[in-house]
Amino acid sequence: MPGTGPWARITDLRPAAFGAEPTGERLARIRRSPNFVDGAFRNPVPTRRLASGAFPGALREGLAKKRTRPAEAVPVHRLTPAELAVPPASGLRLTWMGHATVLAEIGGRRVLFDPVWGERCSPFAGFGPRRLHPNPIPLPELGPIDVVVVSHDHYDHLDMAAIRELVRSGADFAVPLGVGAHLEHWVVPADRITELDWNESARIAGLTLTATPARHYCSRGPRTSRHQLWASWVVQGGEHRVFHSGDTGYFPGFAAIGAQYGPFDATMVQVGAYSEFWPEVHMTPEEGVRAHGDLTGESGSVLLPIHWCTFDLAPHAWEEPVERTLAAAAPLGHTVATPRPGEPFEPAAGTVFRPWWRAVAAPLDGAGAETGTSRTSTGSAEPEGVPA
């Protein structure tokens, strides 16, 4: 049995970053979940990790991909503790750190989504997708965090080193069912971990957090995890509500999330790392805009595109996710925020952003970088090779 004899010796050889499998009451609770069927968590709609016959094409595309990295240094905003010391005037401020990592200051509390500070999103040093821009702020300078929220256990969303650093900040942790096993393995106290199934809520640090459905999967080791759930999240604090998509393919459930838990001041929606080879587990930018519309209707909520810019995880051009997001949102009148990594903004402020990415993107067919402005008022990294 696990924990003794040869099995224990094999387990001891696993890299710590692989985390741990649920046992005991945690595993019993997983098995009671209505979303756990035939020995594994299932998606809200039938989902394939890879399209049929996709592997050869994905391999060829990966070898031939071009313009997937910026040509110049990304103009990161160097965030300072002094900036963060000034409370948001509206009661809600968002700071996109890059990829899916967002600091939300909401209801007088500080929530950190999917914290990744590592140089690579991989279980092994010197291997795996490497960061394309520096962190906007060293993690110890970020200051106290009330709640760390994790969408799922892929390496570009769950960074063991960052979790261990955040434990020292006194933060509580909110994760989907089963993911708490990883955190406990990394010495996060059990009484600071809240694990939720889809559509379960908890009060943490004066905020209401709800795990909501997503269309994805989990994996930190050589095989897909059967006992760890993935989720999107809703956080409510005071008069404000925000939505974070985590990783997800498009599915009709976004409208139900918006109807039950909205209206949202802002949505943070995955728009990058998509491919025709894995179309059901990552949204395209157009699907991300559609999901935002489903979630918010005509509410005027701000869309913050996430899951692009920081890691090279798919064959598309580096800047393509944000350009396609703006193009899809403009005719629908959706508000899109395009801050630099590390640049704080308040969704209520109507901040004007320049299209900073155009100056550093690799030229297309030898053309020079485009110029212009955009504004908020209109407008998979895994051992198995599938980006997370």
Protein Blocks (a to p, Z undefined) as FASTA:
>chain_A
ZZiajllmmmmmpcfklopadehjllmmmmmpmkbgghiacdfbdcdfbdghklmmmmmm
mmmpghkacfbdcddddddfklmmpccfklpacddebjjbccddeehiacdehiafbfbd
cfbehiajddfbdcfbdfklnopafbdcdfblcfklmcfklmmmmmmnopacdddehjlm
mmmmnopafklcccddehiacdeehiacddddddddddfbfbdcfkbccddddddehjbc
cddekjadddfklmmmmmmmmccfbdcddfehiafklmmlcccfklmmmmmmmmnomnop
acddehihjaccbfbdfklmmmmmmmmmmmnopacddddehiacdfklopacddfklmmg
cceehiacdeddddfkbcjhifkopaZZ
